Amino acid sequence: MKKVLFFAMLIFLYVSAKSQNIVQTAPMLKNVLMEEYTGIHCGYCPDGHKKAEAISNENPGRVVLINIHQGNFANPGTGEPDFRTVFGDSLAAQAKVTGYPNGTVNRHIFADLGANTALSRNMWANASSRILMEPSPLNVGFTSTFDSATRLLTINVEVYYVQNSPQPVNFLNIALLENHVFGYQSDYANGNHTDYDHKHILRHLITGQWGDKITTTTKGSLISKVYQYTVPSAFIIDNCDIAIFVTETHQEIYTGVMDKANGGNHNGVSKPYVGDLIPLDAIAYKGAPSQKTSFAFEALSVLPGTKDFFFWLEKKCPSTWSVSYKIDTFTFTDDGYASLTADSAISIILEVIPDTTPDFAEFILHMEVLNDSAAMKNVEKAFVVSGVSDLVVNNSSAWGDGSDTSATLFENSFLEGLKNAGNHSHASVESDILILAEKSNVLNGINNIYYNVGWSFPSMTDDLVNIFSTFLDQGGNLMISGQDIGWDNFAESGYGTDITKAFCTDYLHAGYIADGGAANNQLTVKSGDGVYGSIGTSAITNVYGTDESGTPYFYPDELTAEANGQAVFNYNSGTKIAAVRSRVEKYKTFFLGVSLEMIASETVRKDIMEYTYNWFTGVYNEKEFDEKLSEVFAYPNPAKEKMCIVLPKNTYGMVRLIDMRGVVVGEWNFNVNEIQILIPTFMYEQGIYLLQITDNLNINTQRIEIIE
């Protein structure tokens, strides 16, 4: 094999902005650089390639695609192409790739989409649309030439900073890509290929694993560098591209450009950055009927001279609410106009007056240059929550099969259930909007949340469960419904984090056993439950379709009831747990391991929502739960030195001592031959505790008191 040569930087100099020959100096928006982790034996990867190409086609010249063949799916068999590089494993480790295809969008962490840069393919379009709206602090351009006799590729690069970088050191990266390499590819949708057209293959990182340092990153700096690389004879140069991008550290990518390797020329132009809408204070408020809520913005142009701008307001609220905005002294309700002078801001005040109709309302203010449809458009959002006591939160994460389906499509099961329960002060919102808005504490005054996950991933994120945790700690109640939530948070291949796992066990008081399947096809209430005991039985059906092989997307989670939790529904007539509820001092939770829409009986669906609402609001007194707490199996109570625990007969399990924070402070295992356990109560501080016996069939709980 011919040795691949990496020729170090030949020229490195700083020059004034007037000396630049390649790159543009006007402010630009970021381009997307998507690194797709793929493999020739990954049957879902052709769908990933298709989705990435669609994003590129919808945004011509503004999307750079790099396909990184890495992991077990990239291992070639006999006669199959080997597209792996020495760089792939390190890049995948940084991105924390959990499945294939995964992809990063500018190596950015989107908090509402997950804790890592690696995203599933049905998240790429969402993430890309956000990056394309952001201004870049720099522009990058290049020219390239190729000597066919020596196979020497020469790349002249210029980077110009239109703003200061937050970091004193950035990194310049150059990737050599190859297209139209035909070979094997697994494909679950269309059958396996022997002559698949592989594109955007990462062949080499000319600047090394993490790029070449840029040490001058202030506004007005121009960096010019020249690189040379001997292209292996196995690569067809006319099928090759050069992708160049700059990272803030080794992770966040500012922007990137791409052109052909042989005779490439890119001046760094993407889409001009024309200005911005800048919120001056909070973007969300709690409103009240007949009371005015105001939002302050500044509109700023960076275009030379004075330009006319067009504004329009998108209102997602009841038509009976009063909504208007002021640009300086002029008031508009829909379309508005203003002239903006470069670097001189004008004031915009959005005013919202709700009526008695409840809503979690969204307002989107648009700003664009008049008579220039190709120019960048700015968007800023504001939110008002008024009259809402019960909130349905739809997970905005991507659907499990990569389709455009979303949890919002199934929100009516929740909304109709609340109406059936007699609640008329409810509203719904997307989880990503809640994350934005809750920075202003808009959940204050909301009593109950119903989280509609459906079949979406990640089912939970750190930001979202932190919001839920605070909500519960402040006395709210929470219902969560969806399939694969347990799997997603506890299985190694899921999106779960330490924070989301802890939320499941510490707040939902539930754990995970298995990713259920077709056998879990009936929902049966646990006899005698004080809240849900009178609800009928219903079939559980697949409403999400099948994969390419015809296997149903049907995964009802099998759960466990952890400390302070108790099983409510089982699957079929067995002991596999389908739902867990809990009541602690400050809150109540209900975790349904199947999606509400999967419950075939409309009556059962409505009953579950009605009974949950009634339990949350105190209509039901939890007879069964309270009876469990009053059962006597521990004495003396109160105890000072020690306490005797009478164990269930002919079984095995565990005794837990739980303080009123829900923390397990003591555990004792027992076997089938034991009839009692003595626990040393003198070792614990005085106070009220819960004593819980868990065997292979039941959980019994008793309140006890330890005294000094």
N, C-alpha and C positions, 0 to 999 in steps of 0.2 A: 504494500500500500504506500502511495506517495505521501511523504511527510507534509503535513499542513503547516505552512509558515505564517507566523504573525509578526509583521514588521512594525516596530514601535513607532510612535508619533515622530514625524519628521519635522514638522513646523508647529510651534506653539507660541503665539504672540497675542498681545492685547493691542488693539488699535481703536481709534475714535470711530464713532458711529458713521462719520462721513466716508470712512475708508471701506465700508462693507461693499462687497461685490455680488453676493448671492442672496442673503436673507433680507426680508422686509423688516422695517423697523416700526410699522404701525401696530397698535395693539390688536391681538387676535384672540378668538375663542380657542379653547382646547380641542384637539383632536382626540378621538378614542384610540387607544392601543389595547387590543384584546389578545391576550395570550391564552390559547385554547389547549388544554391538556387532553391528548387524544391517543389513539392506538389502532393499529390495523386489525386487532381482534376485538375491538369495542363495537358491539352491535348497535349501540345507540349513538355512536359518534357521527355517522353520516347525517343524522338529524341535527346534531350540533353544528356540523359544517354548514348545513343549509340555513340554520338560524343566524349564524355569524355572517354568512354571505348576504342574507336579507338585510341585516343591519347596515352592512357596507353599501349595498345597492340603494338603500333609502337615504343614505347620507354620502353622496359621491365626493370622493377626495378627502373625506374627514374621518375615515376609519382605517386603521392599520391592523391587519390580521396576521398573527404569528401562530402556527400550529406546532406545538411541542409534543413530540411523540415520546412518551415516558411511561414507566410502570409496567406491570405484567402484561397489559393488553398490547404493549408495543413490542414485545419479544417476538421476533420472526421465527417462523418454522422453515423447514427446508424449501429453498427456492423462493422465499418471500422477502420483500424488501426490508432493510433495516434503516429506519429513519431516526434512530436514537442519537443523542449527542451526549457529550460529557457534562453539559450544562443542565439537562432536564431535571435530574433528581434534586439538585439544590434549589432550583426554581420552584419545583412542586412542593418541597419541604417548607419553603418560605410561605407559599400560598396556602399550605395546609389542605392540599387536595384530598377529598374524601371519596370521590367517585368520578366516573368518566362518562361523558365529557364534563369536565369542570373548566371554568375560564375565569381569568381576572380581567377587570376593566380598569385600566390605568393603575393596577395594583392598589386600588383604593378600597378601604373598608366602608361599606354601606351599612350603617348600624342597624337599620330596619331589615336588612336582608341576611344578616349573619355576622358572626364575630371574626370571620376570616376573609381574605381577599378572594379566595376561590368561591365561585358561584355556580350553581346549576344552570343549565342552558336556558331554562325558562325565565331566568332573572336578567339575562344579558341585555335585552332591549331596554328594560326599565333603567338599569344602571347606566347604559350608554347615553340615553336621552338626558340624563342629569349632567354627565360630564360634558356633553356637547354645548351646554348652556353656560359653562364656567369660563371666565377669562383666564388666559395663560399668562404667567409672569415673564415668559420668554417665547421667542420664535426660533425655530431651527430650520436651516436650509442646507442643501448640499449639491455638489456636482460629482459625477463619477465617470471614469474612463477605464477601458479595458484593453490591454495589449494582448492580442491573440497569440503572438509568438511566445511570449514569456508567461502568459496567463496571469499577469500582474494587474490587479485591480487597484486603482488609485481613487481615493475618496477625499474631496475637499469639503470640510464642514464649517459652517458658521452658526454661532449661537448669539442671539442678541437679547438682552434683558430689557423688557419694557417696564418692569417693576422690580423691586428688590425681592430676592428669594428669602423666605424665612430662615433658610439654612446657609451658613457661610461656605459650605462645600456641597456641590451637586455632582452628578455623574452622567457623562455622555456615553450612550450605548449605540453600537452599530451591529445590526443583525443581517446576515446574508440568508435570504430565503430562496427556495426553488419551487416552481410550479410545474404542473403537467408531468408529474412522474407517475406512470401507470403501474399498478400492481394490486395485490390482494387487499380486500377490505371486507370485514364482516358487516352485515347490514340486516338487522332484525325486520325492518319494514319491507325491504325490496328483495331480500335474498342476497347471499354473499356474492361479491364481485371478484373476478380475477384481473380485471383491467380498470380498476377504479382510478379516476383522475385526482390524484393527491395534489393539493395546492398549499401555498404559504408554509411549506415545510421549513422549520428552523434547521439550517445547515451548520451555521457557525456564528458565534458572537465574537466579532473581530476585536472588540475592545475588552474581551475577557468576561468572566462570570458576572461582575457587577458594574462594569463600565470604567471609564477613564475620568479622573477627577477634574472638576472645574472649580477653581479656588477664588475666582472673582465673580460674585453673584449679585452685584448691585445694579440698580437701574442705570441704563446707558452703556453697560459693559458689552463689548463685542469680543467674542472668543473665536479665533480661527485656528483650525487644526487640519493636518493632512495625515491620512492613514493609507497604508498599502498592505495588500494581502494577496498571496498566491492562491488562486482558486484551483482546487483539485480537478483533475481532468474528468472525473466522474460526473461533475456538475455541468449541465448545459447552460452556459452563461446567458444565452438569449432567453432562457426561461427563469432567470434569477432576478430578484428584486433586492434593493437595499432598504431596510427600515432603520430609521434613526430616531432615538428618543432620549429625553433627559429626565433623570429621576432626582427627586428632592434628596432622598437618602438612597438606600438600596431598594426602597419599596415604592413610594408614591411617584407616579409618572406624571409629569406636567403635560407634555404633549408629544406627538410623534408625527413623522412624515415618511412617505414611501415613494419610491420610483424605481424604474428598471436599473439594474446594475450596470449594464453596458450602455453608456451614454445617458445616465440619469441626470435629472436637473429639477430641483424643487426649491422654490424661493421662500418656503415657510408660510405662504398664505393659506389660511383655512377659511374662517369667516370673520370679517372685521368685528372687533368689539366696539360698539358705538356708544355705550353708556350703561347706566345701571339704575335700578330702583332699589333704594336703600331703606329698610325699616329703621326708624329711629328709636323705637321702644318695643314692647312686647307685640308678638304677632297673634296672640290669642287672649281672649278675655271671657270671664263669666259675665253674661248679660242678664237683663231682667226686663219683663214687659214694660213698655212705655219709657224705658230709660235709655238714653243715648250712650253708645260705646264708640269711642274714636280711636283711630289708628293714624300715626304720623309716618310719612315717607318723604324721602327726597328723591327727585329725578335728576340724574346727572348725565350730561353728554360729554364725550371725549372727542367728538368730531370737530374739525377746525371750523371757526366762524360760528354763525347762527343757523340752526337747522329746525325745521318744523317736525314735531313729533305727534303721533296719534296715540291716544289712550282709549282703552275700553275695559269695562268691568263685567266679569263673569260672575253671576250670583247663583249660588247653590243653597237656597234658603226658601222658606215659605214665601209665596208671592205677596202675602199680607204684611210682611216686614217692610219697613221703610229703609231704603239704602241709597246713599248718594256719596259723591266725593267732590272735594274742592281742589282746584289747581290755582294757587294764589287766591284770587278773590272770586273766581268763576266756579259755579256749581254744575255738576253733571250727574246724570243717573245711569247713562250707558256709555256713549261715545264722547270723548273729549279731545281737545287740541291745545298745544302749547308750543312756543318757540323756545329752544334751549341754546344757550351760548356755551361754547367749550369751557369745561372745568368750572362752570357756574351752576349751582344746584337751585332747583325751585321746590317749593313745599307742596305736598299733596296730603290732604286729610280725608280719610275714609270714615264715614259716619253711618252707624247701624242702629236702628231702633226696632227691637223685636216687639211683636204683639204677644198674645197668650198662647200662640201655637209653638210647641216645643221643638227644638232642633239643635243639632250640632252643625252649625252652618259654616260654609266655606265660601270665601270671596277671593277671586283671582283677578288681580290688576295687571293688564297687559300694556306694554309700552313698545312702540316701534317707530322707525323713521318714516315720515310721511312719503308716499309715492315711491317706496323702495322695497318691493316685496322680497327681494333677495337678502336684505340686511337682517342682522341679528334682531331677535325680539326678546325683550326682557319680561319676566313674569315674577310677581311676588304675591304671596298668599297671606290671608288673615282669617281668623276663626272666631266665632262667637257661639257660646253655649248658653242657651236660655231655656228655662222651664223643664229641664230634663231630670228625671229621677232615676230612670233605668236606661242603660246604654248597651246596645249591641255593638260589639267591636268585631269587625270582619278582618281576618288576617290578610294582609296585602301581599304576602309572600307568594312565590310562584307555585303553580299547581303541580301535583305529583307526577303527571305523565308528560310534562313539558308543554301542555297545550295552553291556550289563552283563557281557559276556565279560571274562575277565581271564587273564593269563599263568598264574596258578595252576592253571587248568583243564587245562593241558598239562604240568604238572610231572612226571607219571608217565613221560614219555619219558626224563627225566633220572634219576629215581629207579630205574626198572627197569634202565636202562643201568648204573648203579652196582652194583645187585645182581648183574647179569649179570657184572660185572667182579670180583665177589667182595668188594666193599666192604660192610661191615656197620656202619659207624660214620658214616653220613650222616644229614642232616636237611635240612629246607627252612624258608624264612622269607620273608616279604614284604619288599620293599626299604624301605618306609617304616618297618617295625619295625627293620630293620638300622640305619637311620640314627639312630633313637632309641637303640638299644642300644649301638652301637659307641662312643658317648661314653665308655663304660666299658671299652673295649678287649676286647670279648668275642671277637674274632677270633683272639686269641692262642692258639696251639695248633691252629688250623684250617690245614690244608695247602693245600687246593684249593677254589676257588669256581667254580660253574657258574651263570652268569647267564642266566636264562630271560626273554627279552624278548618272544618271540612276535611280536605286532604291536601294540605299545602305545607311547603317547607321553605325555611325552617319554621316549625310550628310555634316556636318561641324564640325570642332573642333576649340578650341581657338587658337591653334598654326597656323592652316591653315588660319583662317580669319584674324589673326594678319598680316600674310604675305600678304594676299589680300589687307588689309587696307593700309599697307605701299605702296604697288604697286600702288593703286589708288591715294593715296596722292601725289605720285611722278609723276603722269600724265599718268598712264596706263589705259587701258579700260578692262572691264570684262563682259563676258557672262556666265551665270549659267543656266544649264538645268537639270531637273530631277523631278520625281514625289515624293511627300511626303516630300519635303524640308521644305515647310511651316509648315506642321504638325509636323515634327521632331523637329523643332526649337521652335515652339510656344505651342504645345499641352503639357499638364502636363506629359503624358506618353512618350514623346519623349526624345531625347538626348540633346536638346537645353540648352545652358547656357546663362547667362546674356550677355556675350560677343558675342555669335553667334546671339542672338536675336537683339542686338543693331546693329550688322553688317547688318542684313536684313533691318532694318528700316532706319539706318543712311547712308548706302552706296548703298544698292539696292533700297532704297526708296519704300519698299513694306511691306505690312503686310499680315496677314493670317485670312481668315474667316472660311473655312471648309475643311475637308478632302473629296475631291470630289469622285464621284462614277460613275456608269455606264451611268448616264444621261449626263455627260460631255464628249460627244463622237464626238464632232466636233470642230475644231479650225477655228475661223473666225476673220479675221483682222478687226480692228476698222477703219471704213470708214474715209478716209481723212488723215490718219497718214502719216506724211512727210517722214518717213523712210520705213515703211513696207506696206504702203497703197495699193500697186499694187499686193501684194501677194495673190494668190488664196486661196480658202477654202480647208481644208482636213479633212478627218475622223481621229479620234484618236482611236487607237486600242490597245488592251492588248497584249503585247509581252512577258509577264513574267509568263504565266501559271496560275494555280489555286491552292488554298489550298486543303487540304484533303477532304473538304466537297464540292468541286467544285466551290467555290466562286472565281471569277477572282481577281488577284492581279492588280487592276485597280483603282488608286487613284489620278486623276488629281487635283492638289491643286487649291482652289478658293482663289484668292489674293485680296489685296487692294492696291491702289496707294496712297502712303504716300507723305509727303512734297517733292517737286522736282521730283516726279515720275508721270508718266501718263500711263494709260492703253493702250496697243498696240493690244492685241488679246483678244477676248472673247470666251466663250464656246457657241456653237450653234448660235442662233440668239439673245440670251439674253444679260444680262448685267453682268453676272458673269465673273470676270476678270481672264484670263489665263496667261497673261504676262504683265510685267511692264518694261518700260525703263526710264532712267533718264539721264540728262546731267547737270552737275554742272561745276563750273569754271575749275576744274582740270581733270575731268574724265567723261566717259560715262559707263553706266551699262545697261545690258539687262538680265532680270530674266524671264525665261520660266518655268512655273509651271508644265509642262509635259516634259518627256524625249524626246529628238530629235528623237530617234528610234521609239517612239510611234506614230509619225506623219506618216500616211499611205502613203501619196503622196511623192514619191521621189523628185519630182519637188519642192514641198513646202519645204521639208527639205533642199534641196540645195539652194533654194531662201533665206530661213531664214539665212543660213550661209553666203551667198554672200552679202545680204543686210546688215547684221550685220558687216561684214568685211569692206564693203564700207563706212558704217556710222562711224565705228571706225577710219578709215583712212582718213575721211574727204571728200569722194566722194559725199556723200549726204549732203545737207545743212539744212535738217530738216524744210522744209517749214511749215508744220503744227505746229511744236513746236514753231517756231519763230512767227508765226501768233498769237498763243495763248498768247505769251508774249507781243505782241503789242496791244492786245485788251484793250480798255479803259473802265474801270468800276470804277476807283478811281480818284478823283480830289480834290483839285488841286494837281498837280504833277510837280515839287517838292512841298512838304508841310512843313510848319514850325510849326504851332500850332496844327492843326487837319486836318483830311482828311475824305472826304465823300466816302463811299463805296456803290455803287448801287448794290442791291441784285437781284438775279434771282427771277422771279415771281412764286408765288404759290408753294413754296417749302421751305425746311428747311435745315440747314446745319451749317457750321462753316467757319469763316474767320480766316486765320492764317497769321501772320507777321513773315517772316523768314529772318534771316541775311545771309550774304554771306558765312558763315561757314556751312550753312544748319541747324542752330539751330532755333527752333521755340521760338520767344521771346514774342509773344502775341497771344491770341486766344479769339474769340468772337463767341458765338452761336447765331443763328437767327432762327425765326420760320416763318411759312407760311404767317403771317400777316404783316411782316416787309418788307419795301421796300428799306431801307438804314440804314447804321450804320455809326456813327461818331467815329473815333478812335483818341486818343490823341497822335499825333506824337511828341509833345514836350517832352514826357516821354522817348524818345529813342535817342540814339546818332546819330549824322548826318552820312549819308552814304547811300549806295545802299542796297535795300531790295527787296525781293519777297513778293508780296501780293497774297495770294491764297484763292479762294472761292471754297469750296467743298460742293456740295449738294448731293442728293441721286442718281444723274445720272451722273454728270459731275464734272470736275476739271478745273477751269480757273485760270490762273496765269498772273500777271502783274508786271513788274519791276517798282519800285517807288524809289524816292529819298527823304530823310528827311534832311532838312537844319536847321541851327541855325538862 
